[in-house]
């Protein structure tokens, strides 16, 4: 049961739509849901930690919002729940891994640890894998390299969700560095790059090769909100602000938007990530990856993890990284109320905010959606509680 909810917002209307729940409560809830449908406890824990990290960093599209997809994969049997990844081929600096169709975070942690180990020995580790599944935010893995004072990169492909420049059918993957219909461009996730600076500071780039992740469109649809006109297109490839049109036959657009505004650059970056993931690993790619959230066959995603040890290159990397970050942050902002930020700053600010509030803020519609999902007949029922503020009194609503 989730407890420890409290309202969030400066007005009564805000509080009626948002709530705060402790990180431990969310992580425990996700773990229980996963083990109930058959996941091994330590696999469930790995996934729960990735999802909660995403929400803490403000990437709600890849956090609790995404839990239903993992549950469905396990319940339908298209994702394996037992076993561990296996190294099929390796050299001093490289490796090819078979993910054995396990949960993405289980495979992701295995590969990033392997890449870091190789980078310690020879300066760089480049590990790719086939037979994997959705692994959450790519930055979770790249940032593991920061703990070893290394540069980390992570990439993945996923279902076709992006319409290529001049096209009208999705045939490109949403690639995450760091991070639909059958012919969509595969949605490439990435690049996600994390580089260490001095005093615990870092450069952390977490981006998709589409304008936004599909999860953000889903969140807007659940909230009943329109989307910006730069996010996606309808089934006729026309720009739309209706999230439902994007989710039912339309698609996302590459970074840059239209051809006139540089969308071909995002299109090219998406294909580059696919080279690292689907092609190099011998996994599925582009239109051959299964349709988003359709569990008729295994995903067989391709993913790539890289660790680089700066000590094998010019000395003083961390100092120069700190200087580069300062050059950007110390600029006079165009808007005095909006300082110039470096990649990773918004996520750090969001994490700090969660720490100060004692939990993660969620829109109440997301909570309701999760409740409907976890009440599946194959799941042990849980009571989901949240609080809202009205007439200067706390009131509790239990959704059963």
C-alpha positions in Angstrom: 0.0 0.0 0.0 1.3 3.4 -0.9 1.0 5.9 1.9 2.9 9.1 2.9 1.1 11.2 0.3 0.7 14.9 0.6 -0.6 17.7 -1.6 1.6 19.8 -3.8 0.8 23.2 -5.1 0.3 26.9 -4.2 -3.5 26.8 -4.7 -6.3 24.5 -3.8 -6.8 23.7 -7.5 -3.1 22.7 -7.9 -3.3 20.5 -4.8 -6.3 18.7 -6.1 -4.3 17.5 -9.1 -0.9 16.8 -7.7 0.5 14.9 -4.8 3.9 13.8 -3.3 4.9 10.3 -2.4 8.1 9.1 -0.8 10.7 7.6 -3.1 10.8 4.5 -0.9 7.1 4.0 -1.2 7.2 4.2 -5.0 10.2 1.9 -5.3 8.6 -0.7 -2.9 5.3 -0.6 -4.8 7.0 -1.2 -8.2 9.0 -4.0 -6.8 5.9 -5.7 -5.3 4.0 -5.4 -8.6 6.9 -7.0 -10.5 7.5 -9.9 -8.2 3.8 -10.6 -8.1 3.8 -11.2 -11.8 6.9 -13.4 -11.6 10.0 -11.3 -11.6 13.0 -12.4 -9.6 13.3 -10.0 -6.6 16.8 -8.6 -7.5 15.6 -8.1 -11.1 12.5 -6.3 -9.8 14.7 -4.2 -7.6 16.9 -3.2 -10.5 14.0 -2.0 -12.6 12.3 -0.2 -9.7 15.5 1.8 -9.0 15.7 2.9 -12.6 12.1 4.0 -12.8 12.3 5.9 -9.5 15.5 7.6 -10.6 13.8 8.8 -13.7 10.9 10.4 -11.8 13.3 12.0 -9.3 15.3 13.5 -12.2 12.0 14.8 -13.7 11.8 12.3 -16.6 8.3 11.2 -15.8 7.9 9.7 -19.2 10.3 6.9 -18.2 9.3 6.4 -14.5 6.2 5.1 -12.8 4.3 6.1 -15.9 6.1 3.2 -17.8 5.5 0.4 -15.2 2.5 -1.0 -17.0 4.6 -1.8 -20.1 7.1 -3.9 -18.0 4.3 -5.7 -16.3 2.6 -6.6 -19.6 5.8 -7.9 -21.0 6.2 -10.3 -18.1 2.6 -11.3 -17.9 2.4 -12.2 -21.6 5.7 -14.1 -21.4 7.5 -12.2 -24.1 10.1 -11.1 -21.5 12.2 -13.7 -19.6 12.2 -13.6 -15.8 15.0 -16.0 -15.0 18.6 -16.2 -16.0 21.4 -13.6 -16.5 23.0 -12.0 -19.5 25.9 -13.9 -21.2 29.0 -12.6 -23.0 29.2 -14.2 -26.5 32.3 -12.5 -27.8 34.9 -10.2 -26.3 38.3 -8.6 -26.6 40.3 -6.4 -24.2 38.1 -3.4 -25.0 34.9 -4.8 -26.6 32.2 -7.3 -25.9 29.0 -8.6 -27.5 26.4 -9.6 -25.0 23.2 -11.8 -25.3 20.7 -10.2 -23.0 18.7 -13.4 -22.9 15.5 -11.4 -23.3 15.6 -10.3 -19.7 14.3 -7.0 -18.2 16.3 -4.1 -19.8 17.8 -2.8 -16.5 19.2 -6.2 -15.7 20.9 -6.3 -19.1 21.9 -2.6 -18.9 23.6 -2.9 -15.5 25.5 -6.0 -16.6 26.9 -4.3 -19.7 27.7 -1.0 -18.1 29.7 -2.8 -15.4 31.5 -4.7 -18.0 32.3 -1.6 -20.0 33.6 0.2 -16.9 35.8 -2.9 -16.0 37.4 -2.9 -19.5 37.9 0.9 -19.4 39.8 0.5 -16.1 42.1 -2.1 -17.8 42.7 -0.6 -21.2 41.2 2.9 -21.2 37.9 2.2 -23.0 35.1 -0.3 -22.9 32.6 -0.7 -25.8 29.9 -3.2 -25.1 26.8 -3.9 -27.3 24.0 -6.4 -26.8 21.1 -8.0 -28.5 18.2 -9.7 -26.9 17.4 -6.9 -24.6 14.2 -4.9 -23.6 13.3 -1.4 -22.7 15.8 -0.3 -20.0 14.4 3.1 -18.7 16.4 6.3 -18.9 19.7 5.8 -20.6 21.4 8.3 -18.3 21.0 5.9 -15.3 23.7 3.7 -16.9 26.0 6.5 -18.2 26.1 8.1 -14.8 27.5 4.9 -13.3 30.7 5.8 -15.1 30.9 9.0 -13.1 31.3 7.1 -9.9 34.6 5.8 -11.4 35.6 9.2 -12.7 35.0 8.1 -16.3 33.0 9.3 -19.2 29.9 7.1 -19.9 27.7 6.8 -22.9 24.6 4.7 -23.5 22.4 4.2 -26.5 19.3 2.1 -27.3 16.8 1.5 -30.0 13.2 0.7 -29.5 9.9 0.5 -31.5 9.4 2.5 -34.7 7.9 5.8 -33.5 9.6 8.6 -35.5 8.6 9.8 -39.0 11.7 10.4 -41.0 12.3 13.7 -42.9 10.1 13.8 -46.0 8.3 10.7 -44.9 4.8 9.9 -43.5 5.3 6.5 -42.0 7.2 5.8 -38.8 10.4 3.9 -39.6 12.9 5.2 -37.2 13.5 4.2 -33.6 13.4 6.7 -30.8 17.1 6.4 -29.9 18.2 7.5 -26.5 21.8 8.5 -26.2 22.6 8.1 -22.7 18.2 7.5 -25.2 3.4 3.8 -34.3 3.1 1.8 -37.1 5.2 -0.9 -38.7 7.2 1.4 -41.0 8.0 4.2 -38.6 11.6 5.2 -38.2 12.9 3.4 -35.2 12.8 5.5 -32.1 16.4 5.9 -31.2 17.3 6.8 -27.7 20.5 8.6 -27.2 23.0 9.8 -27.1 23.3 9.9 -23.3 26.7 11.2 -22.3 28.0 11.8 -18.8 31.4 13.3 -18.1 33.0 14.1 -14.7 34.1 17.5 -13.6 35.5 18.7 -10.3 33.9 18.5 -6.9 31.2 16.1 -7.9 29.9 18.3 -10.8 29.3 16.7 -14.2 28.1 17.2 -17.7 25.1 14.9 -18.3 23.4 15.0 -21.7 20.2 12.9 -21.8 18.4 13.2 -25.1 16.3 11.3 -27.6 16.7 11.8 -31.4 13.1 12.8 -31.6 11.8 16.1 -30.3 10.5 14.4 -27.2 10.0 10.8 -25.9 6.8 9.1 -26.7 6.1 8.9 -22.9 5.7 12.7 -22.7 3.0 12.5 -25.4 1.3 9.7 -23.4 1.4 11.8 -20.2 -0.2 14.7 -21.9 -2.9 12.5 -23.3 -3.6 11.1 -19.8 -3.8 14.6 -18.3 -6.1 15.8 -21.1 -3.5 18.4 -22.2 -2.6 19.3 -25.8 1.0 18.9 -26.9 3.2 21.6 -28.5 3.0 21.7 -32.3 6.7 20.6 -32.5 6.3 17.2 -30.9 4.5 15.0 -33.4 2.3 14.6 -36.5 -1.0 12.9 -37.3 -1.4 9.9 -39.6 -1.3 12.2 -42.6 2.1 13.6 -41.5 0.5 16.9 -40.6 1.8 18.7 -37.4 -0.7 18.3 -34.6 -1.3 19.4 -31.0 -3.6 16.4 -30.3 -1.6 13.7 -28.5 -4.2 11.1 -29.4 -3.5 11.6 -33.1 0.2 11.0 -32.5 -0.5 7.8 -30.5 -3.1 6.4 -33.0 -1.4 6.2 -36.3 0.7 9.3 -36.2 4.3 9.6 -35.0 7.0 11.7 -33.4 9.2 14.1 -35.4 13.0 14.1 -35.3 15.0 16.7 -33.4 14.8 19.9 -35.4 11.2 19.3 -36.6 10.6 19.9 -40.3 13.3 19.8 -43.0 13.3 23.6 -43.1 14.2 23.8 -39.4 16.9 21.1 -39.4 14.8 17.9 -38.8 17.1 16.0 -41.1 19.8 16.3 -38.4 17.8 14.5 -35.8 16.9 12.0 -38.5 20.6 11.4 -39.2 21.4 11.1 -35.5 18.7 8.5 -35.1 20.2 6.4 -37.9 23.7 6.8 -36.3 22.5 5.4 -33.0 20.8 2.5 -34.9 24.2 1.7 -36.4 25.6 1.4 -32.8 22.7 -0.6 -31.5 20.6 -2.7 -33.9 23.3 -3.2 -36.6 26.4 -3.6 -34.5 24.7 -6.0 -32.0 22.8 -8.0 -34.6 19.5 -7.1 -32.9 16.3 -6.0 -34.5 16.3 -2.5 -36.1 14.0 0.0 -37.7 10.7 -1.4 -39.0 11.8 -4.9 -37.8 11.3 -4.0 -34.2 7.9 -4.9 -32.8 5.2 -2.2 -32.6 5.3 -0.1 -29.5 3.5 -1.8 -26.6 2.4 -4.7 -28.7 3.6 -8.0 -27.1 3.1 -10.4 -30.0 6.8 -11.2 -30.1 10.1 -10.6 -28.2 11.5 -7.1 -28.6 15.2 -8.1 -29.2 16.4 -4.5 -28.8 20.0 -3.5 -29.5 21.9 -1.4 -27.0 25.3 0.1 -26.7 27.4 1.1 -23.6 30.7 2.9 -23.6 33.0 3.8 -20.8 36.1 6.0 -21.4 38.9 6.6 -18.8 40.2 10.2 -19.1 43.4 9.1 -17.4 44.4 7.5 -20.6 44.3 10.8 -22.4 45.5 14.4 -21.7 45.8 15.2 -18.0 43.5 17.7 -16.4 40.2 16.6 -17.9 38.1 17.2 -14.9 39.4 20.8 -14.5 38.7 21.6 -18.2 35.3 20.0 -17.9 34.5 22.3 -14.9 35.8 25.3 -16.8 33.6 24.5 -19.8 30.6 24.2 -17.6 31.4 27.5 -15.9 31.8 29.3 -19.3 28.1 28.4 -20.0 26.6 28.9 -16.6 28.4 32.3 -16.0 27.0 34.0 -19.1 24.6 36.9 -18.6 21.2 35.3 -19.5 18.9 36.8 -22.1 16.2 36.6 -19.4 17.5 37.6 -15.9 15.0 35.2 -14.4 16.2 32.2 -16.5 19.9 31.6 -15.9 22.0 29.6 -18.5 22.1 26.0 -17.5 24.4 23.2 -18.5 23.2 19.7 -19.6 22.2 17.9 -16.4 21.4 21.0 -14.4 17.6 20.7 -14.7 17.8 17.1 -13.5 20.0 18.0 -10.5 17.6 20.7 -9.6 14.6 18.4 -9.8 16.4 15.8 -7.7 17.1 18.4 -5.0 13.5 19.6 -5.1 12.3 16.0 -4.4 14.8 15.7 -1.5 13.5 19.0 0.0 9.8 17.9 -0.4 10.5 14.4 1.0 9.1 12.7 -2.0 8.3 12.7 -5.7 5.4 15.0 -7.0 3.0 13.2 -9.4 0.0 14.4 -11.3 -3.0 12.6 -9.8 -4.1 11.2 -13.2 -0.9 9.3 -13.4 -1.6 7.7 -10.0 -5.1 6.8 -11.1 -3.8 5.2 -14.3 -1.3 3.1 -12.3 -4.0 2.0 -10.0 -6.2 0.8 -12.8 -3.3 -1.1 -14.2 -2.2 -2.7 -10.9 -5.7 -4.0 -10.2 -5.3 -6.6 -13.0 -6.8 -9.9 -11.9 -3.3 -11.5 -12.1 -1.9 -9.0 -9.5 -2.3 -9.1 -5.8 -4.5 -6.1 -5.1 -3.0 -3.1 -3.5 -4.6 0.0 -2.0 -3.3 3.2 -3.5 -3.7 6.2 -1.3 -3.2 9.9 -2.0 -4.0 13.1 -0.2 -5.5 16.3 -1.4 -5.9 19.6 0.4 -9.2 21.4 0.6 -10.8 23.8 3.2 -7.5 23.8 5.1 -7.8 20.2 6.0 -6.1 17.0 4.9 -8.5 14.5 3.3 -7.7 11.1 2.2 -9.1 9.3 -0.8 -8.5 5.6 -1.2 -8.7 4.1 -4.7 -9.6 0.4 -4.5 
